[in-house]
Amino acid sequence: MSTALAGLLTLCYPFLIYFGQGRVDPRLLAGALVCIALLRALSTRQRAWYWACAATLLLAAFSMLGNGLLPLKLYPLLVNAVLFSVFAASLRFGPPVVERLARLTEPELDAAGVRYTRTVTQIWCGFFIVNGSLSLATALWADNAAWAAYNGCVSYLLMGALFAGEWLVRRRIRSRNTLHG
């Protein structure tokens, strides 16, 4: 329950910042970010999210000290950096994140499946680098509406497109292997 709530609050976060700007003191918005970070940290056992919580608390502290929005606008970059770190570390120390997910429904994954999941994990790493870079660019150089639109909508549409595209590719590979296997 708390994991779902943390996820939902993270999804809504860019709109909270956008609609709160000029109406709510950035220090109070930083307090909302602290709540999101603590909720996420308390709802997980993954060490990466504890580090993310610490970094988020640092962003919130900078926002509170300077009473500014920029540190708050860097949170989506932080989320992408954490996700990149989790996926990249899984490539180095194994098994890759996508392989772990695939084994939930297919415990006896063959060698071709393991290679495929490794490739998909690498693609997700690339996505997090690009998405995080665009998030940073919108935080630094775009107006608040463009930042909120990208980080609250476009980035999720791109993520969904990657999920859907991978699903279509996987179906095609499976059907080809079924026909030739």
Residue pairs with C-beta under 8 A, 6 or more apart in sequence:
2 39
2 42
2 43
3 40
3 43
3 44
5 39
5 43
6 36
6 39
6 40
6 43
9 35
9 36
9 39
10 36
10 40
10 79
11 152
11 156
12 152
13 33
13 36
13 75
13 76
13 152
14 76
14 147
14 148
14 151
14 152
15 148
15 152
16 29
16 32
17 29
17 69
17 72
17 73
17 144
17 148
18 144
18 145
18 147
18 148
18 152
20 28
20 29
21 69
21 144
25 67
26 63
26 64
26 67
26 68
26 69
26 72
27 63
27 64
27 67
29 63
29 69
29 72
30 59
30 60
30 61
30 63
30 64
30 71
30 72
31 60
31 64
33 56
33 59
33 60
33 63
33 72
33 75
34 56
34 57
34 60
36 56
37 52
37 53
37 56
37 57
37 60
38 53
40 49
40 52
40 53
41 49
41 50
41 52
41 53
44 50
46 86
48 82
48 85
48 86
48 89
49 82
51 82
52 78
52 79
52 82
55 78
56 75
56 78
59 71
59 72
59 74
59 75
59 78
60 71
60 72
62 68
62 71
63 69
63 70
63 71
63 72
69 144
70 139
70 140
73 138
73 139
73 147
73 151
74 136
74 139
76 132
76 135
76 139
76 151
76 155
77 132
77 135
77 136
77 139
80 128
80 129
80 131
80 132
80 135
81 128
81 132
83 124
83 128
84 125
84 128
84 129
84 132
86 97
87 96
87 97
87 121
87 124
87 125
87 128
88 125
90 96
90 97
90 100
90 121
91 118
91 121
91 122
91 125
95 103
95 114
96 117
96 118
96 120
96 121
97 121
97 124
98 117
98 118
98 120
98 121
98 124
99 109
99 113
99 114
99 117
99 118
99 121
101 117
102 109
102 113
102 117
103 109
106 113
109 117
112 177
116 170
116 173
120 166
123 162
123 166
124 162
127 158
127 159
127 162
131 155
131 158
131 159
134 150
134 155
135 150
135 151
135 155
138 146
138 147
138 150
138 151
139 147
142 150
